[in-house]
């Protein structure tokens, strides 16, 4: 592999990580604000954890990943 190919692959990897972090951070921040979890909001806003902290929050504190049951009329 030549130097330009390595640079392009690295740039694409960084771009993918930025998109991944942004998506999960947005979901985490939205839900922490909705449920009034100020501490989680501040930590997710300040720390860049590659999307891990928002994922942990969504798994532990919300019903984000749970299947929603249809309400009977």
Steps between C-alpha positions, in 0.01 A plus 500: 500500500632841416482801730199665334290183531579471871409866549165455320413187699588682823288799406202276420540316832505830691192621311311179583593537870384863502165403348463207747577726800267776380202270449528328839582825680188662351276211615662496844478875553142510378389225737696631799339842454157341458535302826669785690833321558725806526815314608480259205432795267811688618728196478375405153531859383858542625655155445570348161484126561443371150128461566550263795372728777177586313448130423546408866253770603242388244535137611485562875273799550247506212276272301670603174592143396190328639225394267197716531176315552194610313226633722166326481201720442 
